[in-house]
Amino acid sequence: MAKDQRAQTDGQHEGTGADEAAESAIGKGRPTPSRKAAQAANARPLVGRKDKAGIKAERQRQAEARERARIGMMAGEERYLTARDRGPQRRYVRDYVDARISVGEFTIPLMVIVLLMTFLPGEAQVVSIMAIWAFLLVAVIDAVVMTIRLRKKLAEKFGADHLQPGFRWYASMRAFQFRMLRVPKPQVKRLEFPK
């Protein structure tokens, strides 16, 4: 059945020689361009051309966007935070670490003091080196105790099955930074622990 219909439609399209001549006369009226000429005609610059004012305005918009992102990140706005800092558990960890007074915060000032003590006579240098090692040991113990307590608090608040991996390292690294240099900035005062 389908072959019969095709045969009928093919027969209908078979026209006279005049129809074929009319179709062949319809053309673009010019030769087909070479590949090189066609590609050259379609070439577009990789970077759009702009005048100096447009470039300056674009730079200004980008600078404003970066400044908004920086301020938002410092303020702890969720959409501006890096993937490492996002989420309610990370916010809780930040608030917990920022509320406590960590021994690790004083590592850098102590290192500067030890550096200055290297100019003293030999016995004082030995004492200062022993003191810095003792201080670092106390700071590590403090960080371990902090993460153990923090794990219990996170398990109470978010459930032990739903703890975000890496919170111990995140809390420890934040605890070893100067409070004023932490990013995002601390959102709580000292001893104002999260609920």
N, C-alpha and C positions, 0 to 999 in steps of 0.2 A: 504494500500500500504506500509506504513512504517513498519507494523508488518511483512509483507512478507519479506522485506529487512533484518530486524533484524533476522528473522528465518534463512535466507540464510547465513548471516554472522556468526551466532552462529554455524550453521552446518559446516562451513568452519573451525572454530577454534577447533571443536571437533576432537582431534587427536587420535592417537593410544596411548597405554599405554607407549610406549617407549618415546614419546615426553614428557609426564608428568613426567616420571622418570628423564629425562634430566633436566627439569626445577627445580625439587626438589633438584637435586644435586648442582645446582647453588645456593650458599648461601654465607654468610659471613665467615663461617667456625669457628665461635666462638659464645659463648652464649651472649645474650643481656645483657648489663651491668645494674646493679641496678641503681636506680635513684641517690643514694648517690654517686656512682662512676662516673656517667655521669656529675653531677653537679660539682664534684671535678675536673674533667678533663676540664670543661669549665670555671672554676674560673679564673678571671683576677684581678689583684690588682686594687684598686680604684684610686690610684695615681701611675703613671708610675715611674719606677725606673730610676734614672739618677745618673750619677756619680757626684762628687763634682764640677767638672769644668762646667758641664751642668747646675747644679743648680745655680752656681755663675753667669754664663752667662745669665740665665733666669732672675735672680734678677736684673742684670745690665740693661737688656732690659726694664724691668718693671719700674725701677727707671728713665731711660731716657724718657720713655713714659709719666710718671707722671710729670717730669720736663717740657717737651714740653707742656703738657696740662696746667700746672701752668703758664708758660710764656705766652701761647696763651690766657688764661683767663685774665691775668693781662693786656695784650695788647688789649683786647676786640675783639679777633677773634671770629666770630660767631659760628664756629663749636666747640669751646672749652667752650663756655658759658653754664651755667645751663639753664634749661627751663625757669626759672623765668626771666633771663636776655636777652633772645633771641628775635629778631624781630626788625624791623625798628622803631616801636613806643617806645619800651624800650630804644633803642639807643638814640632817640630824647629826651626822658625824662632824661636819664643820662646826656646828653650833656647840657640840659637846667639847671638842678640842679647844675652841676659842674661849669657852667659859672657864676652863681650868688653867692653872698656872703650871706649865710643863717645865721640867728641868732642862729639856732639850733646847728651849728658847734661848738659854744663856750660853750655848756652845760657842757661838761666833765671838761674843765679847770675851769669853774666857780664852779663846784661841789667840786673840789680839794681845791679851795680857801675857800669855805664855811666849808669844813672839817677842815681846819687849823684854821678857825675863831671860832670853837667850843672850842678852848683852851683859848679864851679871856673871860673877865668877862661877866656876865649875860646879860647886856644891848646890848653889841656888838653881842652876839649870837642871840638875838631876831631880831636885825636889819639885820643880815646876813640871817636868815631864811626868813624874809619878802622879802629881796632882791632876794633870789633864787626863791621864789614863783612868784614874779613879773616878773622875767626873764623867767621862764617857761611859764607864760601866754603870754608874748610877743613872745616867740619862737613858741608857738602853733598858735597864730594869724598869724605870718609870714608864717607858713606852710600852713595854710588854704588859705591865699591870693595867695601864690605861686601855689597851686593846681588849684585854680579858673582861674588864668592866663594861666596856663599850659593846662587846658582843652580847653580853647578858641583856643590856638595855635595848639593843636593836632587836633581839629575839623576843623580848616582851612586847615591843611596840609593833613590829612588822611580822613577827612569826619566825621561828627558827628555820623553817623550810624555805623562806623567801629572802634570805640574806644575800645581798649583792656581793659577788666575789671581789676581793681586793680592798675591802674596807680597812683592814688592819694596816696595810702599807700606806693607804691614803691618809689615814689618821696619824700614823707615825711621821710621815714626811711633813704634814702640816704642823705637827707638834714641835718639830725641829726648826721651824722658820720663825723669824722675828714676827711678832704679832702684827706690827704695822706694815710689814711687807707681804703679808699673805694675800693671795688672790684666789677667790673673791674676798673682799674685805670682811672682817668679822662683823656679824650682824647682831651679836649679843655682847653684853658687858661681862666682865670677869665674875665668876661664881654665879652666873645667871644660866644655869643648866637647862637644856630643853626638857619639856614634859614628855 
